[in-house]
């Protein structure tokens, strides 16, 4: 009877008593979930600089004159044709007066030549004047008329110089730089101002050449400035070339006029590419092993295997799975960082239904996860 009682816990192996092997214990108690398929807003993230749509250089069209007055400063909004600065007019006004006097002399010479030619023509049949003399008076009339025309053109040139003593805005916009200084003598072509035409700014985003085909003119974008403000925009143009060193191309996005936007700011943003059907799992279910994103899939109800997956966009607390996972797979929701391939686990029941229902809510924002 004693040997029968002992047999329940011990047995003889080679004449020695040995203990029964202990049952393996689960490595962790986990909750599980299943992937959820639904509509996902497809985004493409990018970075770039905010720059002026076009920056116009406003310079002096005449030289050798002193800047008499500067009427605008950096940041001023100006309209097309508005006077930005005035140059001293003393010298030009003197040239205009001289040109007018020269024109008056030429006009008087024309009047005299016309009278002489008319008298000579009247005597052409009387024999009092030779035909050669008559021709000379006619030629003198034509020469005087040409001199008067040259004097008129010279006066027009001087009046144009006088007009150019007022430096005017070539278009509406915002003054972005001012080099004009009162009292300085400028030469022809000296840059006096720089302005952002029409006040328009654009986001010049750098996009990988492989993603360039996903964009079109008119694609909506959402630009986030350094202050956190979000500005909507639309693609105006795709660059025709790709940088040979970075393999990136510029995408030009028109931005509306807003007080927080400044040319030269660095900004991040997203291109909104529309909705698509996608498979997603909780972000906590994805772990990184050997540099690759992976999930732990439940097998046989009590152990897990490691599956390498390919991820796409992150949407709130969920992440898109583009490859490597079946739709009906049960995966560990959280705690995967403490597991290894093949570990035994204890599963909390019905966790996947709760997780799937909470994950079906639409997300509002998305970022690219590589």
C-alpha positions as MATLAB code, in Angstrom:
seq = 'XXXXXXXXXXXXXXXXXXXXXXXXXXXXXXXXXXXXXXXXXXXXXXXXXXXXXXXXXXXXXXXXXXXXXXXXXXXXXXXXXXXXXXXXXXXXXXXXXXXXXXXXXXXXXXXXXXXXXXXXXXXXXXXXXXXXXXXXXXXXXXXXXXXXXXXXXXXXXXXXXXXXXXXXXXXXXXXXXXXXXXXXXXXXXXXXXXXXXXXXXXXXXXXXXXXXXXXXXXXXXXXXXXXXXXXXXXXXXXXXXXXXXXXXXXXXXXXXXXXXXXXXXXXXXXXXXXXXXXXXXXXXXXXXXXXXXXXXXXXXXXXXXXXXXXXXXXXXXXXXXXXXXXXXXXXXXXXXXXXXXXXXXXXXXXXXXXXXXXXXXXXXXXXXXX';
ca = [
       0.000    0.000    0.000;
       2.842    2.359    0.765;
       4.416    1.781   -2.675;
       1.073    2.541   -4.360;
       0.781    5.855   -2.483;
       4.267    6.905   -3.428;
       3.700    6.106   -7.088;
       1.436    9.152   -7.450;
       4.375   11.531   -7.072;
       7.526    9.461   -7.637;
       8.747    6.689   -9.885;
      11.880    4.598   -9.973;
      14.404    5.199  -12.757;
      17.443    2.925  -12.517;
      16.660    2.242   -8.887;
      16.316    6.007   -7.992;
      13.236    8.103   -7.290;
      12.750   11.194   -9.608;
      10.276   14.077   -9.532;
       7.685   14.536  -12.362;
       8.597   17.338  -14.815;
       6.883   20.685  -14.086;
       4.459   22.127  -16.686;
       5.833   25.141  -18.685;
       4.575   28.516  -17.440;
       3.305   31.294  -19.764;
       5.821   34.061  -20.374;
       3.176   36.794  -20.237;
      -0.540   37.441  -19.946;
      -1.595   39.273  -23.124;
      -4.643   40.699  -24.815;
      -5.197   40.094  -28.505;
      -6.777   41.953  -31.383;
      -7.445   41.471  -35.075;
      -6.639   43.800  -37.978;
      -9.385   46.161  -39.103;
     -10.027   46.995  -42.752;
     -11.571   50.359  -43.562;
     -11.158   53.678  -45.323;
      -7.850   55.395  -44.634;
      -6.910   58.934  -45.643;
      -3.799   58.588  -47.805;
      -1.142   61.203  -47.099;
       2.355   61.950  -48.360;
       4.627   63.805  -45.944;
       7.265   66.278  -47.085;
       9.447   69.135  -45.869;
      10.534   72.344  -47.526;
      10.907   76.114  -47.395;
       8.346   78.866  -47.753;
       9.440   81.307  -50.458;
       8.094   84.191  -52.490;
       6.095   83.199  -55.569;
       8.037   85.844  -57.517;
      10.390   88.486  -56.146;
      10.712   91.641  -58.247;
      13.819   93.843  -58.198;
      13.070   97.567  -58.459;
      16.026   99.666  -59.645;
      16.946  103.121  -60.929;
      16.357  103.629  -64.644;
      18.554  106.752  -64.802;
      21.908  107.370  -63.172;
      24.003  110.127  -61.679;
      21.158  111.479  -59.546;
      20.751  111.775  -55.795;
      17.995  109.963  -53.885;
      15.869  112.808  -52.596;
      13.114  110.888  -50.789;
      12.319  107.282  -49.768;
       8.595  106.756  -49.288;
       8.257  103.070  -48.266;
       9.935  100.638  -45.926;
      10.264   96.866  -45.514;
       6.917   95.186  -44.935;
       4.814   97.906  -46.567;
       2.035   96.760  -48.884;
       2.127   98.746  -52.128;
      -0.088   98.953  -55.198;
       0.972   98.867  -58.824;
       2.372  102.233  -59.959;
       2.805  103.620  -56.447;
       5.802  105.944  -55.983;
       8.437  104.225  -53.844;
      11.205  106.844  -53.999;
      12.053  110.134  -55.714;
      15.353  111.222  -57.218;
      16.546  114.827  -57.322;
      15.174  116.533  -60.442;
      17.338  119.659  -60.633;
      19.737  118.435  -63.323;
      17.012  116.736  -65.368;
      14.772  119.798  -65.285;
      17.683  121.879  -66.622;
      18.144  119.392  -69.456;
      14.415  119.563  -70.208;
      14.514  123.356  -70.399;
      17.509  123.243  -72.738;
      15.793  120.681  -74.963;
      12.692  122.869  -75.155;
      14.756  125.869  -76.208;
      16.507  123.822  -78.874;
      13.143  122.666  -80.176;
      11.870  126.249  -80.362;
      14.954  127.263  -82.349;
      14.438  124.356  -84.719;
      10.779  125.221  -85.171;
      11.712  128.843  -85.978;
      14.248  127.635  -88.534;
      11.582  125.456  -90.103;
       9.214  128.417  -90.402;
      11.919  130.516  -92.093;
      12.916  127.706  -94.463;
       9.288  127.116  -95.416;
       8.825  130.819  -96.229;
      11.993  130.923  -98.345;
      11.005  127.790 -100.215;
       7.534  129.213 -100.900;
       8.948  132.476 -102.311;
      11.427  130.592 -104.478;
       8.709  128.385 -105.821;
       6.623  131.466 -106.693;
       9.487  132.844 -108.803;
      10.204  129.620 -110.612;
       8.444  130.778 -113.830;
       9.731  134.366 -113.927;
      13.371  133.604 -114.637;
      14.511  135.724 -111.662;
      15.887  132.631 -109.870;
      17.566  129.607 -111.298;
      16.177  126.149 -110.838;
      19.222  125.228 -108.747;
      18.533  128.010 -106.239;
      14.912  126.968 -106.001;
      16.018  123.390 -105.246;
      18.411  124.631 -102.552;
      15.580  126.402 -100.721;
      13.447  123.256 -100.871;
      16.317  121.190  -99.476;
      16.866  123.743  -96.704;
      13.216  123.395  -95.761;
      13.526  119.608  -95.453;
      16.741  119.924  -93.407;
      15.098  122.349  -90.998;
      12.141  120.008  -90.569;
      14.509  117.116  -89.780;
      16.347  119.230  -87.206;
      13.032  120.101  -85.579;
      12.082  116.405  -85.392;
      15.436  115.607  -83.756;
      14.911  118.416  -81.242;
      11.418  117.037  -80.493;
      12.871  113.554  -79.865;
      15.550  115.006  -77.586;
      12.878  116.785  -75.580;
      10.917  113.523  -75.297;
      14.016  111.770  -73.963;
      14.537  114.436  -71.306;
      10.876  114.307  -70.294;
      11.186  110.515  -69.943;
      14.237  110.994  -67.723;
      12.220  113.399  -65.621;
       9.455  110.815  -65.315;
      11.967  108.181  -64.198;
      13.056  110.342  -61.279;
      10.007  108.780  -59.598;
      10.698  105.116  -58.824;
       7.376  103.269  -59.050;
       6.230   99.751  -58.103;
       5.987   97.473  -61.168;
       3.205   95.435  -59.523;
       1.207   95.200  -56.336;
       2.979   93.396  -53.498;
       4.946   93.643  -50.281;
       8.337   95.327  -49.921;
      10.760   92.609  -48.780;
      14.036   94.596  -48.886;
      15.060   98.249  -49.116;
      18.483   99.346  -50.322;
      17.581  102.966  -51.155;
      19.134  105.565  -48.857;
      18.302  109.254  -48.935;
      21.250  111.284  -50.196;
      22.965  108.442  -52.057;
      23.843  108.997  -55.724;
      22.667  106.045  -57.786;
      23.751  104.709  -61.151;
      21.622  103.110  -63.844;
      20.325   99.711  -62.743;
      21.111  100.166  -59.041;
      18.694   97.997  -57.036;
      16.691  100.167  -54.671;
      13.937   97.799  -53.502;
      12.899   94.167  -53.634;
       9.282   93.144  -53.399;
       7.146   89.999  -53.224;
       4.831   90.264  -56.194;
       1.151   90.317  -55.214;
       2.187   89.205  -51.717;
       1.980   85.581  -52.872;
       3.969   82.902  -51.058;
       4.521   79.252  -51.917;
       5.770   76.115  -50.184;
       8.624   74.452  -52.055;
       8.387   70.880  -50.796;
      11.068   68.271  -51.453;
       9.538   64.980  -52.613;
      11.338   61.775  -53.481;
      11.341   61.015  -57.188;
       9.540   57.705  -56.532;
       6.578   59.578  -54.981;
       6.405   62.303  -57.616;
       3.997   60.297  -59.800;
       1.420   60.294  -56.974;
       1.020   64.084  -57.179;
      -0.895   66.209  -59.678;
      -1.428   69.905  -60.271;
      -4.276   70.882  -57.949;
      -3.541   68.253  -55.266;
      -4.489   69.610  -51.850;
      -1.796   70.092  -49.218;
      -1.686   71.015  -45.539;
       1.414   72.942  -44.437;
       2.426   73.160  -40.766;
       4.607   76.124  -39.796;
       7.135   76.243  -36.965;
       4.508   77.872  -34.728;
       2.154   74.928  -35.274;
      -0.291   76.795  -37.494;
      -1.728   74.743  -40.350;
      -2.208   76.414  -43.718;
      -4.083   74.793  -46.638;
      -2.648   75.000  -50.146;
      -2.734   73.467  -53.622;
      -0.011   72.169  -55.902;
       0.733   74.757  -58.604;
       3.581   73.029  -60.404;
       5.832   69.968  -60.289;
       9.506   70.618  -60.984;
      10.578   69.316  -64.409;
      13.929   68.067  -63.057;
      15.178   65.897  -60.183;
      18.291   66.685  -58.136;
      20.990   64.187  -59.159;
      22.491   64.106  -55.657;
      19.411   63.761  -53.442;
      17.001   62.237  -55.996;
      14.400   64.705  -54.738;
      12.237   67.046  -56.779;
      10.575   70.321  -55.800;
       6.803   70.624  -55.675;
       5.460   74.193  -55.677;
       2.372   74.722  -53.514;
       0.421   78.000  -53.595;
      -0.394   79.338  -50.125;
      -3.020   81.910  -49.095;
      -1.919   85.187  -47.537;
      -1.761   84.800  -43.760;
      -0.051   86.920  -41.068;
       2.066   84.029  -39.735;
       3.653   83.148  -43.076;
       7.085   84.518  -43.911;
       9.370   83.834  -46.840;
      12.366   81.797  -45.713;
      10.542   79.773  -43.034;
      11.061   76.010  -42.917;
       7.826   74.043  -42.815;
       6.605   70.470  -42.874;
       3.419   69.348  -44.508;
       1.317   66.646  -46.104;
      -0.208   66.123  -49.508;
      -3.780   64.819  -49.232;
      -4.125   62.031  -51.795;
      -7.651   60.851  -50.954;
      -9.111   57.790  -49.204;
      -8.232   54.134  -49.740;
      -9.140   50.734  -48.272;
      -6.413   49.627  -45.871;
      -5.661   47.137  -43.099;
      -4.652   48.644  -39.759;
      -3.676   47.477  -36.283;
      -3.050   49.274  -32.980;
       0.291   51.043  -32.897;
       1.130   49.202  -29.651;
       0.964   45.848  -31.478;
       3.953   46.657  -33.704;
       7.457   46.003  -32.353;
      10.832   46.471  -34.003;
      13.044   43.391  -34.211;
      16.374   43.408  -36.061;
      15.470   46.799  -37.492;
      12.182   45.631  -39.040;
       8.580   46.208  -37.883;
       6.963   42.974  -36.640;
       3.922   41.650  -34.783;
       3.356   38.577  -32.607;
       0.605   36.334  -33.993;
      -1.220   33.906  -31.712;
      -0.893   30.240  -32.763;
      -2.724   27.283  -31.202;
      -4.300   29.482  -28.567;
      -1.297   29.495  -26.200;
       1.909   30.506  -28.012;
       3.017   33.277  -30.370;
       5.168   33.500  -33.474;
       6.990   36.579  -34.734;
       5.823   37.898  -38.119;
       7.666   40.598  -40.018;
       5.283   43.110  -41.614;
       5.489   46.175  -43.796;
       3.863   49.309  -42.411;
       2.356   52.321  -44.131;
       0.708   55.389  -42.657;
       0.152   56.073  -38.997;
      -3.363   57.276  -38.231;
      -3.793   58.377  -34.644;
      -3.104   55.323  -32.462;
      -3.312   52.890  -35.369;
      -0.891   52.023  -38.149;
      -1.458   50.650  -41.630;
      -0.172   47.168  -42.487;
       0.568   46.849  -46.193;
       2.131   43.394  -46.254;
       2.795   40.313  -44.111;
      -0.420   39.889  -42.109;
      -3.716   38.086  -42.816;
      -6.992   39.836  -42.085;
      -8.179   37.084  -39.692;
      -4.923   36.879  -37.734;
      -5.005   37.254  -33.956;
      -2.081   39.345  -32.758;
      -0.790   40.507  -29.406;
      -2.164   43.973  -28.741;
       0.549   45.180  -26.367;
       3.509   43.857  -24.451;
       5.257   42.403  -27.498;
       8.535   43.985  -26.471;
       8.753   41.403  -23.658;
       8.072   38.378  -25.882;
      10.212   36.143  -28.052;
       9.336   33.972  -31.004;
       7.584   30.794  -29.793;
       6.807   31.996  -26.239;
       3.839   30.556  -24.358;
       1.259   33.167  -23.339;
      -1.979   33.409  -21.389;
      -4.689   35.212  -23.392;
      -7.285   37.548  -21.930;
     -10.571   36.564  -23.605;
     -12.664   38.850  -25.841;
      -9.999   41.537  -26.024;
      -9.948   41.428  -29.797;
     -13.640   42.391  -30.109;
     -13.199   45.413  -27.896;
     -10.105   46.530  -29.743;
     -11.621   46.054  -33.197;
     -14.674   48.166  -32.323;
     -12.580   51.011  -30.929;
     -10.254   50.929  -33.937;
     -13.076   51.411  -36.445;
     -13.486   55.122  -35.574;
     -12.240   57.409  -38.349;
      -8.989   59.221  -37.795;
      -8.533   62.905  -38.528;
      -4.802   63.232  -39.108;
      -2.107   61.011  -40.577;
       1.656   60.979  -40.833;
       3.943   58.896  -43.003;
       5.723   56.013  -41.334;
       8.629   54.453  -43.172;
];
